[in-house]
Amino acid sequence: MSGPQRTGGSAPRRPPRRRGKPLPDAPRRVAFDLLRAVDEKDAYANLALPGLLRDRGLAGRDAAFATELAYGTLRGRGSYDAVLTSCVDRPLEQVDPPVLDLLRLGAHQLLGMRVPSHAAVAATVELARAVAGEGRGSFVNAVLRRVARQDLAAWLAQVAPPYDEDPVGHLAVVHSHPAWVVSALRDAVGGSLRRTAAVLAADNVAAQVTLVARPGRCEPSELLDAGAVAGRFSPYAAVLPGGDPGALPAVREGRAGVQDEGSQLVALALADAPVDGPDDADRRWLDLCAGPGGKAALLAAVGAGRGARLLAAELAPHRARLVAHALDGTGDVVVADARTPAWPAGAFDRVLLDAPCTGLGALRRRPEARWRRQPEDVPALAALQRQLLAAALDAVRPGGLVAYVTCSPHLAETRTVVTDVLHRRGVDIDRVDARPYLPGVPDLGPGPDVQLWPDLHGTDAMYLSLLRRRPETAR
């Protein structure tokens, strides 16, 4: 875990010091405020941070420093808490949450960034005094001086369980993931601890900003001319090396959007796989759980070029408004619960179900999710996924296709859900080999379903199962 270097001659800009209470530098204050919003308000870091940077007027190196400090602290929290446990004279749960966040921020600067030790300690203590008081500043100072005695590798060798005795516990501490997530990923990769470690390491590498040029509304060349580089697999993907994507006219105008390449690939697979029966004009496509609208906008744009019209359904009204904004008239939006549909059975040629899930496939982008989600969340989500998949299969016409998608590799949310629903439904559904509809993408496994991985494909860990309703089973 590394980031922008800070030295005494390149310290973050700060307002002039006033008499009385010290003022912390703005980038560190932004990082602290983000951690508090994540803890107190269940904020999503990737949504909250841009507003904080904008409101505080941070750009350039200061914005980059604040971003690395905040995201790096969230990613490394498990490792840093194991270190702090050895440096604090009480259980961490007895440390006031704001003070614990200050200690984590300091630990990341000391162990995960190239900030000189004296600067990391002094600046974090100054921040602690400003937000928590003089006494807690002294506590932070004492703890961080203990943390600074050795580097991260030495600390991990001391605090992580021995690999030979507890490989899951070892990987959990070294790669900063809850042990239950490590176990779930191990199961998803077939039991290989080497592959598990590779996925965990990839989760701790900040994801690049990937854009999608929505066909018929934006050409990929427009994004490339603006400084982006072509994506690896999706013909509509472009990777932005740096800067604010909102500064690009195509993104501001909704003709392009921010969308992981894996998300693009699973939507395009549904659009490209053949259906049985008519596939000409007046086709109807459905996105069952469309919010916030990225996949819906891509599907609607592709469909419009083929004479198809997308209906995007979303349960939450505020998310439905986001979908409507993303579609910008290229499809229709309805506020509806897919389990009690507002459409007739068998009405659609293609149905996308991007099911609500744990989000364990997007930990690069949402590092706080690994600490927010709990293993007891999985059964309830899996039950909902089964209900929604059954509704999707009811909505598709005979010969039509359903794409079941999750941004999670957890087996209880992927293959197990599909297998259980097909077993209960009977014999009217065929499982389609999805691999041919992700052309050029390597390492897709034995099929028929596809699991993308950040370490193999550079995408979020998206899962895709393509299901075709048999033509002879019209009801």
N, C-alpha and C positions, 0 to 999 in steps of 0.2 A: 504494500500500500504506500504509494508515493504521490507527491503532488508538487505544486509550485513552491520554489524555495523562497524562504524569507530570511533575510539577514538584517543586521543592524542598520545597514545603509539602504534597505529597500522595504522598510516596514510599511504596513498598510496605512493609507492616509487616515488621519483622524482629526476631529475638530480641535481648535485651540483649547488647551487645558485651562479650566477655571479653578478658582479657589474652592476648597471644600471637597465634595464628593468627586473622586476621580472618574474620568470618562473612558470607557474601554474603546478600542478601535472598532470601527464600524463593521468590518468583515467578520470578526469574531462574535460581535453582538448579533449579527444576522444569523450566524450558525447556531448560537445559543437559543435565540428566539425560535428558530425552526425546530430544534429538538424539543423545546417546551410545547410548541403547537402539536407536534406529533404525539407527545405524551399526554397532554391535557385535553386536546380537542380531537384526537384521532385523525389529525390532518394527514394528507398524503404529501410527502415531501416534494415530489415532482410537480405537484400543483401549487403548493404554498410557496416554494422558494422563488420562482420568478417574480411573484408579487412583492415579496420582501426585498429582493434586489432592486426592483423598480422603485418602490416606495423610499428606500434609503439612498437612492441615487448611485448605486454601485455598478460599475462596468469594468471591462478590461481585466487587469491583473487582480484588482480587489474582488471583483465578482468571481473570478476563477478560484481565488484563495478561499472565499466563503463557501463556494460550492464544494470544493474538495474537502474542506474541514467538516462541513455538515454531512455530506454523503459518506465520506470515509469513516466518520464517527459512527454513523448508523450501520454501515457494513461491518465494521470491526468491533461492534459492541460486545459480542460474546467473548472474543479474545481479550479485550480490554477489561471486561468485568472479571475475568479469571486472574488477570494481573493485579487489578485493584484489590481483589479479595486478599491477596498476599501483602498488601500495603496499607490496608485500613484496619483499625483495631476493633471493628465491629462488623456484623453481617451487613452486606450492602443494602439489604432491604430496610435497614434501620437508618440509612443515610437519607437526608431529605432529597427528594427527586431532583430539584434544581441543582443542588450541590453535586449530586451524582452525575448529572449531565455535564457540569463543569469539569469534573474529574475525567470523564470520558473524552471531552474535547481536548483537555491537556494531554491525556494519554495518546490520542491520535497524533497530535503534533510531535510528541516525543518519540513515538514508536513507529508511526506510519507516514510521516512527512519529513521533509528535509529542513525543518525548522531547528535552529540551534537550541540546545537545551535551555540555556539561560533565558533566551527570548520566549520560548514556549512557556516556561514556568512563570516568568515575570508578567507576560501579557495575560495569561489565564488567571493569575492571582489578582491582577488589576480588574479584570472582568468580574471575578467573584466578589471583590469588595464593592464594586458598583451595583451589582444586582442582588447580593445576599448579605452584605455587611462585613465589617472588619474581622470579626471573630471567625467567620467561615472562610474568609480569605486566608487567614493564618492556617486553618485546617487544610485547605486546598494546597497551600504552599508546602506544608510538611509532607502530604501524601505524594505530590508530584515529584518532590525531590527524591523520594524512595523509588518511584517509577523510573526516574532518570538514571538510576545506578547501572542498568544494563539494557542492551538492545532487545528488540522484539524476539529474535531467534533464541536468545538466552532465556528470556522470560518463558517462552512457550515450552522450551525443553524442561523448565522447572515446574510449570503449572499444568501442562496437559497430561492426561493419563497415558501410561506407556502404550504404544501402538500394539505391541504383541499381546497385551492383556485386555485392552478395551479399544479396538480399532475405531468403533463408532464414536466413543467419547473423545478419543484423540483427535479424530477429524473434526468433530464438533468444535473443539477449542481452537485448534490450529486454523481452521477455515471460518470460524465465527458463524456457525449455524446451530440452531437447536438440534439436539440429538435425534428428536423424532423426525425432523426433516432429513437429516443424514440417512436415517434408516429407510425412509420412504424413497429417497433417491437411489440408494443401493438396490432396493427391490426393483425399481424402474429400469435400472441398467443391467439387470440380470444377476446381481450379486457381486459384481466386480468392484472391489475396493479401489483399484487403480482408476477405473472410470468414474467412480463416485468422487474421488479426490479431484479429478479433472473438472467435473461439473461444478463442484463447490468452488474451486479456484476461479472458474469462469464467472460465477455469480458475483465475485468480488472485483471484477474488472468493469469499470463504468461503460455502459452501452453507448455506442455512437448514436447521434441523432440521424435517423433514417426518415426520408421523405417519400411520399408517394405522389406521382403525377397522375391525377385522375383523368382517365382517357376521355377524349372528346372535350375536355375542359383545359387541359394543360399538356404540353409535350414535354417528355423528359429532358429534351435538349435545353429547354428554358431553365431548368434547375441546374443542369451542367454548366450552362453559360454563366450562371450566378455563382459558380465556385464549388458546386457539389460534384461528387464523383459517382459513377454508375454503381448501382448495387450489384451483388454477386449473382443473384438468381432471378429476381422479379424484373420483368421488362419495364416496370414503372417505378422502380426504386432508385433513389439517389441518396448518397450519404453526405451529410454536411460536416466538413472537417471542424468547423468552429463557428461561433457567432450565434445570434438569435435567429431561429427559423422564421419568426414573425416579421423579421425585417425584409423577407423576400416578398415581392408583390403577389406571386402566385399563392403563397401561403396566406397572406393577409386577406386575399380575395376569395379564399376557399376553393380555388382551382387545384391546389395541392394541399397536402396535409402531412402531419407527423405520424408515421405509422411504421412499426417494426416490420422488417422484411418477412419474418415468419407469418405475421398476421396477413400480409399481402398474399403470401403463397397459398395459405389454406383457403382464402376466399376465391382466388383464381382457380384452384383445383376444382371447386364446386362449379364454377362457371364453365370450365373446359371439359370436364368429364361428360361423355355422351349420355343422353336419356334415351329410353325406348319410346317409340311412338313419335307423334308430331313434335317438331322442334323449329317451327317457323314463326310467323308473326303472331302477335297477341299473346305472347307468353307472359306468365305471371310468376314472379319470384318473391320469396318471403324471407325476411330476417326476423327470427322469433324474439331475440333479446338484443335489440339493436344498439342500445346506449353504450358509449357516447357517440357512436356513429362512424367510426373509421372503416370497418369492414362494409357497413351498409353503403357508404359513399362510393367505395370502390366497386362493389357489386352493381349498384345502380348505374354507375358510369359505364361499366362493361355491358350491362344488360341493355342500356339505351342504344348502344351501337348495334344490337342484335334484334331490336324490336321487342324487347322485354321491359316490363315495368315492375319495379320493386315496391313491395309493401313492407315497411319497417315497423315492427311492433315493439313497444317499450312500456314496461309497467309503471315506472316512475315519471311523473309529468315533467320534472325539471330535466331529466335525462332525455325525454322525448323532444324537448326543445333543442337540446344539443344535436340530436339526430337531424331534426328539421333544418338546422343551420348547416350541418355538414352536407346534407343532400341538396340544398339550395334549389328545390324544385325538380330534381331529377328522379324523385321517387315520392311515395306517399307515406305519411307517418300516422300511426294510430296508437293511442294509449290503451293498452290491453294486457290482460294476464293470459299468456299463451296456454295455460292449463284450462281456461274457460274461453275458448277462442271466439273472436268476433267475425269469423269467416267460415264458409262451409268446408266440410271434409273433402279432401282430394282436390283442392282448388288450385294447387301450385305445382309448377314444373320442377322448381328447385327451391329447397328450403335450407337456410343456414341456421343452425343452433350453436351460437357461441355462448355456452352455458356459464352461469355464475359458478365460480370455483375459488379455490384457495389462493390462486395467483402465484403459486410457487414457481411457475415458469418464468416470471418476470422480476426475479429478485435483483437482477442487475439494475433495473430501473426503479424499483420500489423496495429498497433495502429494508425499510422498516417492517414490511409485511412478514419477514421471517420471525420477528419478535411479536407481532400483533396476532398472527394466526396461532391457533392451538390445535392439538390433535383431535380434541372433541368437536371441532368445527366440521371435520370431514364427513361423519355419517349424515348430518343434516343436509349438507350440500349434495352428497351423493344421492340422497332420497329425492331432492329437488331435481337433480340432473336426470334421474330416471323418469320422473313425471314429464319433464319438458321434452325429453327425447321421444316418449310415447306420443305426445301431442304433435311433435314434428312429423312423425311417421304417419299420423292421421291426416295431417295437412297436405301431404304430397300426393299427387295423382298417381295412379298405376303407371309404372314405367319411369316415374320421376325420381329425383335424387335428393337425399338429405345429407348434409355435412354436419357431423357432430364434432365440435371443436371445444377444447379447453386450453387455457393458458396455465396448465399444470400437468406435470408428468406423473403425478401420484396415481398408482394403479387403481385405487378405489374410485378415482374420478374419471378414468379413461377406459381401459379395456374391460374392466369389471362392469362398468355401467352399460356399455354396449352389449356385452355378452348376456347380462341379466335381462335387459329389455328384449333382445331378440329371442331369448329362451322363453320368456313369458308370452311373447306375441304369437309365436308359432312359426310358420314356414313361408310367410308372404314377403320376406325381406332378404335380399342378397347383399352380402358384404363385398364391396368393390375394392379391388386393389388400387389404392390411391397413389402409389409410387409413380406410375407413368404420367401423372398430371402435375408432378413437380419436376419438370424436365431440367436436367443439368445439376440437380441437387444430389450430392453423394451421400453414402453412409445412411441409407434409409431403412436398413434392416430387412427382415424377411417378409414384411407386409402381413396382411393386406393394409393394415393401418400404418400411419406415419407418426413418428415422434421426432420432432426437431430438437436440437440441443445447442446451447450457447457455445460449448467447447468444440463441437464438430461443425456447426453451420453458421456460427456468429449471430444467431437469432435468439429470440425468446424460446423457451421450451414449449412450443405449441404442439398439441396433439390433434390429429385429424383421423376421423373414420368416415368413409363414404358408404352410404347405404342406398340401395335401389329397391323401390317397391316393385314387385313382380307384376307385369301387365295383366296376367290371367287372374289376378285376385281383386279385380274391381268389385266394389261393394255397392 
